[in-house]
Amino acid sequence: IILNNKTGFVVKNTEEAISKLPLINNIYRVECRNYALKNFSADRMAADYEKVYEKVLRENSLTRLQRVKKEIHKYADMKFAWKLVKKLQNL
């Protein structure tokens, strides 16, 4: 969110924040505004949320698909086992 020394100062504690106060005139409001408009506009935020939702849905779909495949294999194995039982009964 903060571009160090451009849109603000990244500090670890109060003492560091106080030490940056004399540099506050090096931060230009216009640059801050432009950065915010570019990176935090409603369109940009909506697009980013959409990407996150698509990723979650894709991952959930993969999980569901894996469960279905597992069930299909289990069913196929059961079907095979049943056929084997039938053959053994005929011996």
N, C-alpha and C positions, 0 to 999 in steps of 0.2 A: 504494500500500500504506500509506503514511503520510499522515495528514491533518496538515499542518503546524500545530503548536501545539495539536493536540487529542489525537492518538495518538502524537505524537513530534515530532521536529524534522527538517526537511530542511536539510541543511548541505552545503557544498561541500568542506570540508576539516577537518582536525583542529582548527585554531584556532577555527573557527566552532562545532564540536561542544563544545569546552571552554567557549566563551562562553555556551552554552545550559545548562550544568550548573546554574546557580543557579535556572533556571526549571523544573527537573524536577518540582517539587512541583505545578506547574500541570497536569501530565498525570495524569489519573485512570484507574486500572486498570479500573474498571467500564466507563468509556466505551470504552477500548481493547478490552475483552472483547466488549462489545456490537457494536462495529464489526466485529471479527473474525468473530463468529458470523453476523452479517448478510451479510457480503461474502465469507466464505471457508468457509462450511459445505459439507459433502459434497454436499448437494443442489444448492446454488448452483454449485459448481465443476463438478459433473456436467452441469448444464444448460448452463453456458457451453461446456464441451467439446463437448457435443452440437451446439450452434449452430455451432461451428467446423467440426466434421466434416461437418455438413450443407452448409455453405458450400463446403467443398472438394469434396464429392461433386457438388454442383450445378455448380460451375465445371468439373470434369472432364467431367461429362455434357454441358455446353455445348460443350466442346472436341471431344468425341467426335461430337456431333451436327453440328458444323460440318464435321468431316472427312467424315462420311457424306454430308452435303449436297454437299460438293465432289466426292466420288466419283460421286454420282448425276448431277451436272451434267456431269462429265467423260464419264460413260457416255452421257448424253443427247446430248452434243456428238459423241461418236464414232458413235453410232447415226445421228445426222443426217448426219454426214460420209459414213458408209457408204451411206446412201440416196442421197446426192448422187452418189457414185461410181457406183452402180448406174444412176442416171438418165443420167449422162454416157456410160456404156458403151453405153446403148441409142440414143444419138444417131447 
